[in-house]
Amino acid sequence: MDVQSFFEQAKTTLKLTQSTPLQSAYQFGSDPDKLAQLVLTGTKTATTSAYDVILDAHNQPVCVTRTDQVMITPYLDIDATHAYLEGEGDRTYAYWRRVHDAFFKQEYQSEHQRFDPHTAQMVLEHFHVVYPVH
């Protein structure tokens, strides 16, 4: 079964909306079958990674990034520095907050959830491009 079909079955079983997007699909490490079994049994609940391929809207690769830092933080604790580093709009916190409030509200609603900025936890990632080399 292909990845998209598998994910479609999962969405049905989990009662997710059909518009829920698949974020990524990948293998773990040098022994993917063994590591996948560890995930299925609940033994493996964490991973370490360094590189990701960034795709455009047509699923075409545009670059490889290296992850520098990952943090989990309350939504309301995200600061102007992080907003600036995301590089969107005019790079201000006001812009970041306005578009992310709207984005997360819509994302949560699509999953029949209510976005509460006072309780939401976010994963923040810092990275840099390693390929193509500029």
N, C-alpha and C positions, 0 to 999 in steps of 0.2 A: 504494500500500500504506500502511496506517495505521501509526503509530509502534509500537503494541503488537505488531502482526504482524511488523514488521521486527525488533523486539527478540526476539521468540520464535524467529525464524529464526537470529538471532545466537547465542542461547543454545544452540540445537541444534548449530550449527557449532562453537562454542567449547567444547562439552561442559560447559556450566554447568548447575547444577540448575534444574529448572523453577520452584523457589521464588525464584530470584534476582530481586530487584525492579528495575524501571526507576527510576532516581533522578531523572532530568530529561530533557527534550527541549527544545531551543531553537534559534533561528537566530542566526548571527553577524552583528552590525552592519548597516550600511546596504546592503550588497551580498551577501546570504546565499549566492547561487549561486556567485559568484566565491570567496568565503571558504571555502565548503564544498569547492570544488575544491582550494584551497590545503591544506586539511586532508588530503584524500585523497591528494595527491601527496607529503605529508610536509614541505611547505614551512612550513606553519603548525602549530606545536606548542605554542603558548601563546596566552593571551587575557587581556584585561583587562575586568573587569566591576565594576559598582557596586551593582546592584539585583537582588533576587530576590523572587518572590512565594511566600509561605509558604502551603501548603495544609493542610487538616485531613485526617482519616482518610477523608473522603468526597470528596477532591479538590476541595474548595471553598476558594476563596481567603479567607484571614483577615487578611493584612496584606502590606505591601511592606517589605522591609528594605534597608538600604544597607550594603554591606560596608565595614568600616573597616580591617581588617587580616587577612591570611592568612599563616600560618606553617607550615612543615613541621618537625616535631620528633620525636625518638625518643619512643616511648610512655612509657618510664620517666622522661622529663624533664618530662612534664606536671605542673604544680604545683597547689597548693591554690588559688591565685588563679584559674586557669582552671577548676578544678572548681567553685568558687563561682560564677563567671560563667555556667556552663552552667545553673545555677538549679534543678537536679533534687534530689529527696529533701531531706535536711537541709542540702544545699549543702557538706558537708564532703568533704575529699579521700578519707577512708575510704569514704564512701558511693559517691562517684564511681568510685573504683577497683574496688570490689566489683561494681557493676553493669556497668561497662565491661569488666572482665575477662570476665565472663560473656557479655556481648553480643558482644564480638569473638571469643571462643572459638567461640560458636555460628555467627557469620557466616562465619568462616574454615572451620569444619567443613562448612557448607552448600556451600562451594566446593571441598571435598576438600583443604583446606589446614590447616596447623597454626598456630595463633596463638602466636607467641613474643614475649612482651612485651619481651624483651631486644633484639630486632632490628626490631620493627615500627616503621614510620614513620607518623606521623599528620598530617593536615591540620587545623590549628586555625583557626577563623574567628571574628572579632569583628565584630559588626554591631549596628545599632540600627533600630528601627521608624521609618519615615518616612510611612507611611500605613496605617491612618487616623491622622490627627493627633489626639493626646490633648489 
